[in-house]
Amino acid sequence: MEGWLILIGITALITFLAWLIDTFNKAKKYEELKPELDNLDRYKEELESREAELKKEQKKWKEKVQSDTKAINTLAKEKSLGFPWLAQAYADYFYLQKLKEADHLERKSHPAPVAAAKVREIARERRIIEKNYALLKESLNIIKTYFLF
């Protein structure tokens, strides 16, 4: 009977030692992986913050698109009434939009001053072309009206 007790005691001791070694190995592995876990938590917070920023940016752009659409519709309605200054208004509107784009290029987190200058140059040229186009188009419409083309 004593042999059985000794065998049970040794088995219990071996089981306890195996459990202790396993717990020690798990603790050691946890200590190795803990910095990575902390980094993942920080990264998750950064991603959530960036997501919130992007949602704000998206909302801002949606509002800008709505504003631009409203302005263009207003200009189009006034054009249909035949205001002669409308050609300049169209050209000025799009010129100002491109200037805003150029300002954004200069102020973004990684500025692009050369691209901003190019956008401004193209905007100036486009302003003249759009004005001339609108005036010529209106002149053509007047000619068509009077000569019944």
mmCIF file of the C-alpha atoms, coordinates in Angstrom:
data_MODEL
# 
_entry.id   MODEL 
# 
loop_
_atom_site.group_PDB 
_atom_site.id 
_atom_site.type_symbol 
_atom_site.label_atom_id 
_atom_site.label_alt_id 
_atom_site.label_comp_id 
_atom_site.label_asym_id 
_atom_site.label_entity_id 
_atom_site.label_seq_id 
_atom_site.pdbx_PDB_ins_code 
_atom_site.Cartn_x 
_atom_site.Cartn_y 
_atom_site.Cartn_z 
_atom_site.occupancy 
_atom_site.B_iso_or_equiv 
_atom_site.pdbx_formal_charge 
_atom_site.auth_seq_id 
_atom_site.auth_comp_id 
_atom_site.auth_asym_id 
_atom_site.auth_atom_id 
_atom_site.pdbx_PDB_model_num 
ATOM 1   C CA . MET A 1 1   ? 0.000   0.000  0.000   1.00 0.00 ? 1   MET A CA 1 
ATOM 2   C CA . GLU A 1 2   ? 2.886   2.284  0.760   1.00 0.00 ? 2   GLU A CA 1 
ATOM 3   C CA . GLY A 1 3   ? 4.161   1.765  -2.789  1.00 0.00 ? 3   GLY A CA 1 
ATOM 4   C CA . TRP A 1 4   ? 0.883   3.031  -4.156  1.00 0.00 ? 4   TRP A CA 1 
ATOM 5   C CA . LEU A 1 5   ? 0.981   6.115  -1.986  1.00 0.00 ? 5   LEU A CA 1 
ATOM 6   C CA . ILE A 1 6   ? 4.517   6.860  -3.067  1.00 0.00 ? 6   ILE A CA 1 
ATOM 7   C CA . LEU A 1 7   ? 3.534   6.335  -6.730  1.00 0.00 ? 7   LEU A CA 1 
ATOM 8   C CA . ILE A 1 8   ? 0.496   8.623  -6.338  1.00 0.00 ? 8   ILE A CA 1 
ATOM 9   C CA . GLY A 1 9   ? 2.665   11.228 -4.573  1.00 0.00 ? 9   GLY A CA 1 
ATOM 10  C CA . ILE A 1 10  ? 5.325   11.116 -7.300  1.00 0.00 ? 10  ILE A CA 1 
ATOM 11  C CA . THR A 1 11  ? 2.622   11.364 -9.991  1.00 0.00 ? 11  THR A CA 1 
ATOM 12  C CA . ALA A 1 12  ? 1.056   14.327 -8.197  1.00 0.00 ? 12  ALA A CA 1 
ATOM 13  C CA . LEU A 1 13  ? 4.474   15.969 -7.821  1.00 0.00 ? 13  LEU A CA 1 
ATOM 14  C CA . ILE A 1 14  ? 5.293   15.431 -11.513 1.00 0.00 ? 14  ILE A CA 1 
ATOM 15  C CA . THR A 1 15  ? 1.866   16.796 -12.522 1.00 0.00 ? 15  THR A CA 1 
ATOM 16  C CA . PHE A 1 16  ? 2.375   19.831 -10.288 1.00 0.00 ? 16  PHE A CA 1 
ATOM 17  C CA . LEU A 1 17  ? 5.881   20.424 -11.692 1.00 0.00 ? 17  LEU A CA 1 
ATOM 18  C CA . ALA A 1 18  ? 4.564   20.077 -15.271 1.00 0.00 ? 18  ALA A CA 1 
ATOM 19  C CA . TRP A 1 19  ? 1.798   22.574 -14.501 1.00 0.00 ? 19  TRP A CA 1 
ATOM 20  C CA . LEU A 1 20  ? 4.323   24.928 -12.884 1.00 0.00 ? 20  LEU A CA 1 
ATOM 21  C CA . ILE A 1 21  ? 6.698   24.695 -15.877 1.00 0.00 ? 21  ILE A CA 1 
ATOM 22  C CA . ASP A 1 22  ? 3.791   25.240 -18.309 1.00 0.00 ? 22  ASP A CA 1 
ATOM 23  C CA . THR A 1 23  ? 2.629   28.282 -16.345 1.00 0.00 ? 23  THR A CA 1 
ATOM 24  C CA . PHE A 1 24  ? 6.186   29.627 -16.291 1.00 0.00 ? 24  PHE A CA 1 
ATOM 25  C CA . ASN A 1 25  ? 6.521   29.137 -20.083 1.00 0.00 ? 25  ASN A CA 1 
ATOM 26  C CA . LYS A 1 26  ? 3.182   30.873 -20.678 1.00 0.00 ? 26  LYS A CA 1 
ATOM 27  C CA . ALA A 1 27  ? 4.251   33.779 -18.449 1.00 0.00 ? 27  ALA A CA 1 
ATOM 28  C CA . LYS A 1 28  ? 7.539   34.043 -20.318 1.00 0.00 ? 28  LYS A CA 1 
ATOM 29  C CA . LYS A 1 29  ? 5.717   34.012 -23.700 1.00 0.00 ? 29  LYS A CA 1 
ATOM 30  C CA . TYR A 1 30  ? 3.281   36.658 -22.390 1.00 0.00 ? 30  TYR A CA 1 
ATOM 31  C CA . GLU A 1 31  ? 6.193   38.895 -21.356 1.00 0.00 ? 31  GLU A CA 1 
ATOM 32  C CA . GLU A 1 32  ? 7.713   38.487 -24.845 1.00 0.00 ? 32  GLU A CA 1 
ATOM 33  C CA . LEU A 1 33  ? 4.436   39.338 -26.617 1.00 0.00 ? 33  LEU A CA 1 
ATOM 34  C CA . LYS A 1 34  ? 3.230   42.087 -24.242 1.00 0.00 ? 34  LYS A CA 1 
ATOM 35  C CA . PRO A 1 35  ? 5.034   44.950 -26.089 1.00 0.00 ? 35  PRO A CA 1 
ATOM 36  C CA . GLU A 1 36  ? 3.472   43.820 -29.377 1.00 0.00 ? 36  GLU A CA 1 
ATOM 37  C CA . LEU A 1 37  ? 0.057   43.755 -27.741 1.00 0.00 ? 37  LEU A CA 1 
ATOM 38  C CA . ASP A 1 38  ? 0.606   47.282 -26.427 1.00 0.00 ? 38  ASP A CA 1 
ATOM 39  C CA . ASN A 1 39  ? 1.669   48.374 -29.930 1.00 0.00 ? 39  ASN A CA 1 
ATOM 40  C CA . LEU A 1 40  ? -1.477  46.853 -31.381 1.00 0.00 ? 40  LEU A CA 1 
ATOM 41  C CA . ASP A 1 41  ? -3.600  48.807 -28.910 1.00 0.00 ? 41  ASP A CA 1 
ATOM 42  C CA . ARG A 1 42  ? -1.827  52.047 -29.843 1.00 0.00 ? 42  ARG A CA 1 
ATOM 43  C CA . TYR A 1 43  ? -2.144  51.246 -33.535 1.00 0.00 ? 43  TYR A CA 1 
ATOM 44  C CA . LYS A 1 44  ? -5.867  50.573 -33.090 1.00 0.00 ? 44  LYS A CA 1 
ATOM 45  C CA . GLU A 1 45  ? -6.292  53.959 -31.388 1.00 0.00 ? 45  GLU A CA 1 
ATOM 46  C CA . GLU A 1 46  ? -4.374  55.666 -34.206 1.00 0.00 ? 46  GLU A CA 1 
ATOM 47  C CA . LEU A 1 47  ? -6.538  53.969 -36.816 1.00 0.00 ? 47  LEU A CA 1 
ATOM 48  C CA . GLU A 1 48  ? -9.720  54.996 -35.019 1.00 0.00 ? 48  GLU A CA 1 
ATOM 49  C CA . SER A 1 49  ? -8.443  58.569 -34.781 1.00 0.00 ? 49  SER A CA 1 
ATOM 50  C CA . ARG A 1 50  ? -7.529  58.593 -38.477 1.00 0.00 ? 50  ARG A CA 1 
ATOM 51  C CA . GLU A 1 51  ? -10.926 57.140 -39.354 1.00 0.00 ? 51  GLU A CA 1 
ATOM 52  C CA . ALA A 1 52  ? -12.625 59.975 -37.462 1.00 0.00 ? 52  ALA A CA 1 
ATOM 53  C CA . GLU A 1 53  ? -10.460 62.524 -39.306 1.00 0.00 ? 53  GLU A CA 1 
ATOM 54  C CA . LEU A 1 54  ? -11.320 60.940 -42.646 1.00 0.00 ? 54  LEU A CA 1 
ATOM 55  C CA . LYS A 1 55  ? -15.027 61.018 -41.826 1.00 0.00 ? 55  LYS A CA 1 
ATOM 56  C CA . LYS A 1 56  ? -14.738 64.729 -41.020 1.00 0.00 ? 56  LYS A CA 1 
ATOM 57  C CA . GLU A 1 57  ? -12.843 65.273 -44.278 1.00 0.00 ? 57  GLU A CA 1 
ATOM 58  C CA . GLN A 1 58  ? -15.459 63.298 -46.189 1.00 0.00 ? 58  GLN A CA 1 
ATOM 59  C CA . LYS A 1 59  ? -18.230 65.382 -44.651 1.00 0.00 ? 59  LYS A CA 1 
ATOM 60  C CA . LYS A 1 60  ? -16.352 68.567 -45.567 1.00 0.00 ? 60  LYS A CA 1 
ATOM 61  C CA . TRP A 1 61  ? -15.962 67.430 -49.182 1.00 0.00 ? 61  TRP A CA 1 
ATOM 62  C CA . LYS A 1 62  ? -19.629 66.432 -49.411 1.00 0.00 ? 62  LYS A CA 1 
ATOM 63  C CA . GLU A 1 63  ? -20.588 69.886 -48.200 1.00 0.00 ? 63  GLU A CA 1 
ATOM 64  C CA . LYS A 1 64  ? -18.197 71.432 -50.732 1.00 0.00 ? 64  LYS A CA 1 
ATOM 65  C CA . VAL A 1 65  ? -19.691 69.387 -53.568 1.00 0.00 ? 65  VAL A CA 1 
ATOM 66  C CA . GLN A 1 66  ? -23.194 70.392 -52.509 1.00 0.00 ? 66  GLN A CA 1 
ATOM 67  C CA . SER A 1 67  ? -22.134 74.032 -52.303 1.00 0.00 ? 67  SER A CA 1 
ATOM 68  C CA . ASP A 1 68  ? -20.446 73.869 -55.716 1.00 0.00 ? 68  ASP A CA 1 
ATOM 69  C CA . THR A 1 69  ? -23.475 72.176 -57.241 1.00 0.00 ? 69  THR A CA 1 
ATOM 70  C CA . LYS A 1 70  ? -25.765 74.825 -55.809 1.00 0.00 ? 70  LYS A CA 1 
ATOM 71  C CA . ALA A 1 71  ? -23.519 77.623 -57.110 1.00 0.00 ? 71  ALA A CA 1 
ATOM 72  C CA . ILE A 1 72  ? -23.311 76.092 -60.579 1.00 0.00 ? 72  ILE A CA 1 
ATOM 73  C CA . ASN A 1 73  ? -27.070 75.590 -60.705 1.00 0.00 ? 73  ASN A CA 1 
ATOM 74  C CA . THR A 1 74  ? -27.583 79.226 -59.701 1.00 0.00 ? 74  THR A CA 1 
ATOM 75  C CA . LEU A 1 75  ? -25.185 80.365 -62.416 1.00 0.00 ? 75  LEU A CA 1 
ATOM 76  C CA . ALA A 1 76  ? -26.925 78.167 -64.976 1.00 0.00 ? 76  ALA A CA 1 
ATOM 77  C CA . LYS A 1 77  ? -30.341 79.563 -64.040 1.00 0.00 ? 77  LYS A CA 1 
ATOM 78  C CA . GLU A 1 78  ? -29.049 83.111 -64.356 1.00 0.00 ? 78  GLU A CA 1 
ATOM 79  C CA . LYS A 1 79  ? -27.439 82.250 -67.691 1.00 0.00 ? 79  LYS A CA 1 
ATOM 80  C CA . SER A 1 80  ? -30.776 81.121 -69.005 1.00 0.00 ? 80  SER A CA 1 
ATOM 81  C CA . LEU A 1 81  ? -32.078 84.604 -68.159 1.00 0.00 ? 81  LEU A CA 1 
ATOM 82  C CA . GLY A 1 82  ? -29.415 86.060 -70.439 1.00 0.00 ? 82  GLY A CA 1 
ATOM 83  C CA . PHE A 1 83  ? -27.210 88.067 -68.115 1.00 0.00 ? 83  PHE A CA 1 
ATOM 84  C CA . PRO A 1 84  ? -24.203 89.291 -70.121 1.00 0.00 ? 84  PRO A CA 1 
ATOM 85  C CA . TRP A 1 85  ? -21.785 89.202 -67.160 1.00 0.00 ? 85  TRP A CA 1 
ATOM 86  C CA . LEU A 1 86  ? -22.402 85.499 -66.648 1.00 0.00 ? 86  LEU A CA 1 
ATOM 87  C CA . ALA A 1 87  ? -19.465 84.426 -68.791 1.00 0.00 ? 87  ALA A CA 1 
ATOM 88  C CA . GLN A 1 88  ? -17.134 86.251 -66.421 1.00 0.00 ? 88  GLN A CA 1 
ATOM 89  C CA . ALA A 1 89  ? -18.953 84.831 -63.397 1.00 0.00 ? 89  ALA A CA 1 
ATOM 90  C CA . TYR A 1 90  ? -18.479 81.258 -64.644 1.00 0.00 ? 90  TYR A CA 1 
ATOM 91  C CA . ALA A 1 91  ? -14.811 81.861 -65.350 1.00 0.00 ? 91  ALA A CA 1 
ATOM 92  C CA . ASP A 1 92  ? -14.272 83.531 -61.963 1.00 0.00 ? 92  ASP A CA 1 
ATOM 93  C CA . TYR A 1 93  ? -16.064 80.756 -60.091 1.00 0.00 ? 93  TYR A CA 1 
ATOM 94  C CA . PHE A 1 94  ? -13.932 77.990 -61.569 1.00 0.00 ? 94  PHE A CA 1 
ATOM 95  C CA . TYR A 1 95  ? -10.804 80.117 -61.184 1.00 0.00 ? 95  TYR A CA 1 
ATOM 96  C CA . LEU A 1 96  ? -11.491 80.524 -57.456 1.00 0.00 ? 96  LEU A CA 1 
ATOM 97  C CA . GLN A 1 97  ? -12.069 76.783 -57.096 1.00 0.00 ? 97  GLN A CA 1 
ATOM 98  C CA . LYS A 1 98  ? -8.687  76.063 -58.631 1.00 0.00 ? 98  LYS A CA 1 
ATOM 99  C CA . LEU A 1 99  ? -7.033  78.652 -56.375 1.00 0.00 ? 99  LEU A CA 1 
ATOM 100 C CA . LYS A 1 100 ? -8.504  76.842 -53.366 1.00 0.00 ? 100 LYS A CA 1 
ATOM 101 C CA . GLU A 1 101 ? -7.100  73.597 -54.731 1.00 0.00 ? 101 GLU A CA 1 
ATOM 102 C CA . ALA A 1 102 ? -3.673  75.219 -55.127 1.00 0.00 ? 102 ALA A CA 1 
ATOM 103 C CA . ASP A 1 103 ? -3.811  76.537 -51.553 1.00 0.00 ? 103 ASP A CA 1 
ATOM 104 C CA . HIS A 1 104 ? -4.643  73.039 -50.341 1.00 0.00 ? 104 HIS A CA 1 
ATOM 105 C CA . LEU A 1 105 ? -1.642  71.638 -52.223 1.00 0.00 ? 105 LEU A CA 1 
ATOM 106 C CA . GLU A 1 106 ? 0.631   74.148 -50.464 1.00 0.00 ? 106 GLU A CA 1 
ATOM 107 C CA . ARG A 1 107 ? -0.807  73.579 -46.991 1.00 0.00 ? 107 ARG A CA 1 
ATOM 108 C CA . LYS A 1 108 ? -1.277  69.808 -46.888 1.00 0.00 ? 108 LYS A CA 1 
ATOM 109 C CA . SER A 1 109 ? 0.916   67.655 -44.646 1.00 0.00 ? 109 SER A CA 1 
ATOM 110 C CA . HIS A 1 110 ? 3.312   67.024 -47.547 1.00 0.00 ? 110 HIS A CA 1 
ATOM 111 C CA . PRO A 1 111 ? 3.217   70.352 -49.437 1.00 0.00 ? 111 PRO A CA 1 
ATOM 112 C CA . ALA A 1 112 ? 3.461   70.428 -53.216 1.00 0.00 ? 112 ALA A CA 1 
ATOM 113 C CA . PRO A 1 113 ? 4.440   74.020 -54.116 1.00 0.00 ? 113 PRO A CA 1 
ATOM 114 C CA . VAL A 1 114 ? 5.389   73.216 -57.721 1.00 0.00 ? 114 VAL A CA 1 
ATOM 115 C CA . ALA A 1 115 ? 2.067   71.500 -58.336 1.00 0.00 ? 115 ALA A CA 1 
ATOM 116 C CA . ALA A 1 116 ? 0.269   74.426 -56.675 1.00 0.00 ? 116 ALA A CA 1 
ATOM 117 C CA . ALA A 1 117 ? 2.011   76.904 -58.985 1.00 0.00 ? 117 ALA A CA 1 
ATOM 118 C CA . LYS A 1 118 ? 1.098   74.779 -61.998 1.00 0.00 ? 118 LYS A CA 1 
ATOM 119 C CA . VAL A 1 119 ? -2.556  74.615 -60.874 1.00 0.00 ? 119 VAL A CA 1 
ATOM 120 C CA . ARG A 1 120 ? -2.599  78.415 -60.528 1.00 0.00 ? 120 ARG A CA 1 
ATOM 121 C CA . GLU A 1 121 ? -1.072  78.867 -63.979 1.00 0.00 ? 121 GLU A CA 1 
ATOM 122 C CA . ILE A 1 122 ? -3.584  76.506 -65.580 1.00 0.00 ? 122 ILE A CA 1 
ATOM 123 C CA . ALA A 1 123 ? -6.411  78.213 -63.661 1.00 0.00 ? 123 ALA A CA 1 
ATOM 124 C CA . ARG A 1 124 ? -5.416  81.627 -65.086 1.00 0.00 ? 124 ARG A CA 1 
ATOM 125 C CA . GLU A 1 125 ? -5.329  80.248 -68.623 1.00 0.00 ? 125 GLU A CA 1 
ATOM 126 C CA . ARG A 1 126 ? -8.586  78.365 -68.142 1.00 0.00 ? 126 ARG A CA 1 
ATOM 127 C CA . ARG A 1 127 ? -10.288 81.496 -66.796 1.00 0.00 ? 127 ARG A CA 1 
ATOM 128 C CA . ILE A 1 128 ? -9.567  83.376 -70.024 1.00 0.00 ? 128 ILE A CA 1 
ATOM 129 C CA . ILE A 1 129 ? -10.549 80.443 -72.214 1.00 0.00 ? 129 ILE A CA 1 
ATOM 130 C CA . GLU A 1 130 ? -13.812 79.813 -70.343 1.00 0.00 ? 130 GLU A CA 1 
ATOM 131 C CA . LYS A 1 131 ? -14.781 83.469 -70.545 1.00 0.00 ? 131 LYS A CA 1 
ATOM 132 C CA . ASN A 1 132 ? -14.079 83.603 -74.264 1.00 0.00 ? 132 ASN A CA 1 
ATOM 133 C CA . TYR A 1 133 ? -15.875 80.309 -74.830 1.00 0.00 ? 133 TYR A CA 1 
ATOM 134 C CA . ALA A 1 134 ? -18.985 81.476 -72.997 1.00 0.00 ? 134 ALA A CA 1 
ATOM 135 C CA . LEU A 1 135 ? -19.013 84.791 -74.873 1.00 0.00 ? 135 LEU A CA 1 
ATOM 136 C CA . LEU A 1 136 ? -18.555 83.100 -78.235 1.00 0.00 ? 136 LEU A CA 1 
ATOM 137 C CA . LYS A 1 137 ? -21.199 80.525 -77.441 1.00 0.00 ? 137 LYS A CA 1 
ATOM 138 C CA . GLU A 1 138 ? -23.661 83.258 -76.469 1.00 0.00 ? 138 GLU A CA 1 
ATOM 139 C CA . SER A 1 139 ? -22.797 85.206 -79.617 1.00 0.00 ? 139 SER A CA 1 
ATOM 140 C CA . LEU A 1 140 ? -23.391 82.106 -81.715 1.00 0.00 ? 140 LEU A CA 1 
ATOM 141 C CA . ASN A 1 141 ? -26.764 81.567 -80.032 1.00 0.00 ? 141 ASN A CA 1 
ATOM 142 C CA . ILE A 1 142 ? -27.744 85.166 -80.776 1.00 0.00 ? 142 ILE A CA 1 
ATOM 143 C CA . ILE A 1 143 ? -26.687 84.771 -84.413 1.00 0.00 ? 143 ILE A CA 1 
ATOM 144 C CA . LYS A 1 144 ? -28.661 81.524 -84.659 1.00 0.00 ? 144 LYS A CA 1 
ATOM 145 C CA . THR A 1 145 ? -31.702 83.255 -83.200 1.00 0.00 ? 145 THR A CA 1 
ATOM 146 C CA . TYR A 1 146 ? -31.612 86.160 -85.631 1.00 0.00 ? 146 TYR A CA 1 
ATOM 147 C CA . PHE A 1 147 ? -30.692 84.169 -88.728 1.00 0.00 ? 147 PHE A CA 1 
ATOM 148 C CA . LEU A 1 148 ? -32.791 81.059 -87.905 1.00 0.00 ? 148 LEU A CA 1 
ATOM 149 C CA . PHE A 1 149 ? -30.137 78.389 -88.284 1.00 0.00 ? 149 PHE A CA 1 
# 
